[in-house]
Amino acid sequence: MACETQYTSRLPDDVVLEILSFLPAKSIGRFRSLSRSWHAHLSSASFVEFHRRRANNPCQPKLFFSPTFDYGASDSEDDHEASVSKDDDDQASDSRDGEEASKSQDDGEASDSEDEECYFYSWQPGGGSVKKLMENNFWRPAPLTKPLHGLVLVRSVCVGGHNIGGGYDVCNPSTGEFLYLPDTRLPLKTIIRYSNTQGHPPCYWDVAYGFGYSSVTHEYKAVRMFSSGYFPATTCCEVLVLGVPTWWRPTAQQPPECVVEEHNPAVFLNGYLHFLCKDGGIITFSVNDETFGSLSPPPPYPGSHPEGSPVTRMTELDGCLCLCREQTNGGGPYQVWLLRDYEAQQWEQLCTFDRRLWPDPERLQLQTKWITPLTMHSGRSGQRKIMFGTGTCRVFTVDLDDAPEVLLIPDEAMSGNICDSEDYPAVGLFEESLVPLGRIIDDMDFRSPTTKAWSNILKWLPSQSVLELSLVCREWRAIATNLGFRQSHVIHANSIKRHHPIKFVIEPSFGIFWDMDGQDNFPFPPNFTAGLFQCSQPCHGLNVGTWNGLDFLCNPAIRYNQRIEHDDGTDENNQENKYFAARIALGYDSDIDDHVLVSLAYEEKNMDTRQYKLRCKVRCVCGGQWHEIEPPPRPVANSSPAYADGRIYWVVERKLGPSSTASCELVAFNTIEREFDVVEGPVCSYDGGRISVVELHGIIHVAWSDQDADAIDVWVMEHSGAWRVEYRIELAKFSPEYSSERTMIMAIDPTDGRILLNTGRSLGYYDLKTGELETIYRVIAQSARDDERSIFCAVVYQESLFRPFMR
């Protein structure tokens, strides 16, 4: 470019790069866009490393944090100031004596931006104001590790019992980049997991994550270790390499038996990740050759502990492994141990202090559940002190003789509602860095003959088989996690004519399903849910269900289950809605290739006056938040909805709203247009029995129970819009086990056309040709009391690899 030649040719390239190396990472990112040559030079590994060393002074540490957990807090585009206590030799005459200062802006007023966002902030002791660093795309972020070439492992903590957010990211605060580590959302990997095995099946309750770098292969590796202290289970460890098309894979060596904790992440030092165990031991993991070892802990914490074991944290301090102990809630001395001699495993007690003995101002300001060393800090006086971070974003230093010196108290307007967590930190160290994050799984090029051939084979296999084969190699793993392949798999794997797969729902909260074929090996009877769980028919591989006032999205094929979070407490606080079968519905939007959730709730409902107020919210499964829309034009009955051909259908509640002459009406929701309309139903009387909607062969049907004849008529709509009876199920000779009022239609078997019926106590196939009924499962009650409670939940599912609610 002429402009580039005119100005840059005056200086040698090495001089230009020398000048640019003094700039912040974000500024260099902008210069990369000037030309291809600049992008190549500024992205080279040599310049990235040169810039990192130039931009970071170990004697002048920087911190980053995001105290604004209230997403409604407003921010201005200017830098924010915080209450800062300077070093001893640089105290200002207008010292604020540790009090929180108000937010400082050029115009003296808060900004009224429409899009109120949260940010990470950076701050350097003695460096003045707190500065805005990057947008906070996390939910209650917790920096778990020290910077590794500028990269930090961050945990998005779920707060208030909500599972939105969550998961682990590798973040570069300098550039604003973050890379979500797949399959890390809790409680997905810490729930109890059963399998069809005799005896005690493996299940994991505890997990710990770490982040390290291999100097041999020059790879960044995320590592996680699973363990259980409650059930017999072999400890396992998995590795994920950043920047290559791969997935979590087992480590080269089997880890030793241990029990880890999630809120004690592994510490990377000297090429090893160090995992702290519940019994106080330390397991080491070599990031280079993926082998395990162990280290001896420091001497035990003194005295007896009636309130429980001391809280133990592990970190890196002054280039050494550091272990800190304190009695719960600061009820005892705080010890700081350093492993000065790593080879000889000799620990040195660096310092000890008791927070209870601090002066009242500092003691009150530094009340926190989380406290851990960040780094060694030298003030202007030259005296080295330990800098600590807290769960409330406060920063202070401690030496052996004096009271703590508070360095940073986040501004009150900036902080919002700070959540002081005893499990996760709120402030971490910060390094300027241009290190790129890369990607985890690149989209596979399915034009490759080999990849195309394997994908054509795998798409016909059951979901569990595909998951097991995805561990064979990186290519197969990438195929199995590709969105296009998952969409193809759910079509082809379910196109084979075979009996509908059925699972029993054992425990909805933990997503425990049991295969119908393995019902003789139940760890407990399949009637555990006592009929409280109502589950939908499958929709593109997913089901929704309601249990005890909670909504769930599940994929029984791979035992995936996730609670559906609502953005308010309307549904959960309304007792009427707790057992409202139509409260949650699932459809599919083919235009955006995403599932759609529809939530209905009655805010007002009076059968005597026929007055009601219905509320409706809609969201996509794989993205976005709940959005309130106009409710349906008719009230909906307390019966499960059904999805077919781009529309979700509900039966209209005839006891609410204006009286109508129609004998049956349906409400339909278009999942693409996001609009409701009313569909005239078949001519069947509500007085005659129960009316429900069901999807059969991809077409919506209406089932009406004829109580007088103890039969079920199944209506279907013709192209002209008229309804006709397609099936009639005669149940009189199978009563009372199968009565028309209690029996639900689940599906039509694709192999022989028989109809699968479910009463909650019996499962059976009804033959339309012969009128015979074959029971395939029946609850056998041991007593009259058990007979009342013996109600199971059976789910028809589809082969699918979909696991939504994953970022």
Secondary structure, DSSP 8 states (H G I E B T S, - for coil): -HHHHHHHTTS-HHHHHHHHTTS-HHHHHHHTTS-HHHHHHHHSHHHHHHHHHHH--TTS-EEEE-----TT----SS-B--EE---GGG--TT--TT-------TTSS----SS---EEEEE-TTS-SBEEEEE--SSSEEE-S--BTTBEEEEE---TT--SS-SEEEEETTTTEEEEESS--TTTTTS----S-SSS-----EEEEEEEEETTTTEEEEEEEEE-SSS----EEEEEETTSS---EE-SS---S--B-TTS--EEETTEEEEEBTTS-EEEEETTT--EEEE---S--SS--TT-S-EEEEEEETTEEEEEEE-GGG-S-EEEEEEEETTTTEEEEEEEE-GGGS-HHHHHHT--S-EEEEEEEE-TT--EEEEEEETTS-EEEE-SSS--EEEEE--HHHH-S----SSS-SEEEE---------SS----TTSHHHHHHHHHHTTS-HHHHHHHTTS-HHHHHHHH-HHHHHHHHHHTTSS-----EEEEEEGGGTEEEEGGGGGG-SS-TTTTTT-EEE---BTTBEEEEETTEEEEEEGGGTEEEE---SSSHHHH-HHHHT-TTSEEEEEETTTTEEEEEEEEEEEEETTTTEEEEEEEEEESSS---EEE---SS-B-SS--EEETTEEEEEB-TTSSS--S-S-EEEEEETTTTEEEEEE--S--GGGS-EEEEEETTEEEEEEEETTTTEEEEEEE-TTS-EEEEEEEE-GGGTTTS-TTT-EEEEE-TTT--EEEE-SSEEEEE-TTT--EEEEEE---SSHHHHHH----EEE--------S--
